[in-house]
Structures are given as C-alpha cells and as structure tokens.
C-alpha cells in the first residue's frame, strides 16, 4: 500500500470534487480517498503501481470556476500533481 497526496488549487466546484472522490473510491486499487480541508490536497491510500492512472483521473474530473472576460462563469482545468506534503493555503483573495 502507498499513501499519495494529490495537490490541486482553485477547485471551487463542490460537485466536481465529490465526483472526483467517488471515481477514486471506485477503483479496486484504492483503499481510501479523502480531502484534507484547507490544504488543497486529496489523500489517497492505494496499491503502489497505479499512480499515473489515478492522477490522470483526478485531472480529468476536477474543475474550477472562473469569471470570463465577458462576465460569464466558465469551467477551467486545474493543475494537479503529486505532493510530498500539503500545507494550509488561504482562499484566493483572502486578506
């Protein structure tokens, strides 16, 4: 078994995050998957050989909202990668 921290930033789509967790948990190789609140990380306990597949799935599922130049809210892709640790990150725009 291996514990992996998957870091992401800007995930402000609750449905997308819940869907991502559901997809991770549906993998036979995943023992558990949970969000670490306030850190922008998902903690996954899984079999050692499937990390690339798990990262690709998170990248495909997880999205954020952003205001476009015309004022509309649009979905955006997020940067997703393995992390060695997760630290608290205040929300964008927080003072």
C-alpha positions as CSV (number, residue, x, y, z in Angstrom):
1,X,0.0,0.0,0.0
2,X,1.1,3.6,-0.7
3,X,-0.2,6.9,0.6
4,X,-0.2,9.6,-2.1
5,X,-1.0,13.3,-1.6
6,X,-2.6,14.8,-4.8
7,X,-2.3,18.6,-4.7
8,X,-4.7,20.9,-6.6
9,X,-5.5,24.6,-6.4
10,X,-8.6,26.6,-7.4
11,X,-11.1,23.7,-7.0
12,X,-14.2,25.6,-6.2
13,X,-16.7,23.2,-7.8
14,X,-18.1,21.1,-5.0
15,X,-19.9,18.7,-7.3
16,X,-16.6,18.2,-9.2
17,X,-14.7,17.4,-6.0
18,X,-17.3,15.0,-4.8
19,X,-17.4,13.3,-8.3
20,X,-13.5,13.0,-8.2
21,X,-13.6,11.4,-4.8
22,X,-16.3,8.9,-5.9
23,X,-14.3,8.0,-9.0
24,X,-11.1,7.5,-6.9
25,X,-13.0,5.3,-4.4
26,X,-14.5,3.2,-7.2
27,X,-11.0,1.9,-8.2
28,X,-10.3,-1.6,-7.0
29,X,-6.8,-0.4,-6.1
30,X,-7.9,2.5,-3.8
31,X,-8.4,1.7,-0.2
32,X,-9.4,5.2,0.8
33,X,-9.6,8.8,-0.6
34,X,-10.4,11.9,1.4
35,X,-9.9,15.7,1.1
36,X,-7.7,17.4,3.6
37,X,-9.7,20.5,4.3
38,X,-7.9,23.8,3.7
39,X,-4.8,22.3,2.1
40,X,-5.9,21.7,-1.5
41,X,-5.0,18.1,-1.3
42,X,-6.6,14.7,-1.7
43,X,-5.1,11.9,0.4
44,X,-5.3,8.5,-1.3
45,X,-4.3,5.1,0.1
46,X,-3.8,2.8,-2.9
47,X,-1.8,0.0,-4.5
48,X,1.7,1.2,-5.4
49,X,1.6,0.7,-9.2
50,X,-1.4,2.8,-10.3
51,X,-0.4,6.4,-9.5
52,X,-0.3,7.7,-13.1
53,X,-3.8,6.4,-13.7
54,X,-5.1,8.0,-10.5
55,X,-3.5,11.4,-11.3
56,X,-5.0,11.3,-14.9
57,X,-8.4,10.6,-13.4
58,X,-8.2,13.4,-10.9
59,X,-7.1,15.8,-13.7
60,X,-10.0,14.7,-15.9
61,X,-12.6,15.1,-13.2
62,X,-11.6,18.1,-11.1
63,X,-12.5,21.5,-12.3
64,X,-12.8,25.1,-11.0
65,X,-15.0,28.1,-11.9
66,X,-13.6,31.3,-13.2
67,X,-15.1,34.5,-14.3
68,X,-14.5,35.1,-18.1
69,X,-13.8,38.5,-19.6
70,X,-17.5,38.7,-20.7
71,X,-18.6,38.2,-17.1
72,X,-19.8,34.6,-17.5
73,X,-18.6,31.9,-15.2
74,X,-16.8,29.1,-17.0
75,X,-15.2,25.8,-16.0
76,X,-11.4,25.7,-16.1
77,X,-8.9,22.8,-15.8
78,X,-6.7,22.7,-12.7
79,X,-3.1,21.9,-12.2
80,X,-3.0,18.5,-10.4
81,X,0.2,16.8,-9.2
82,X,1.7,14.5,-6.5
83,X,2.9,16.4,-3.5
84,X,5.3,15.5,-0.7
85,X,3.2,17.4,1.8
86,X,0.2,19.6,1.9
87,X,0.1,22.9,3.8
88,X,-2.8,25.3,4.6
89,X,-3.4,27.7,1.7
90,X,-5.9,30.6,2.3
91,X,-8.5,31.0,-0.4
92,X,-7.6,33.4,-3.3
93,X,-8.5,36.9,-2.5
94,X,-8.4,36.4,1.3
95,X,-6.5,39.0,3.2
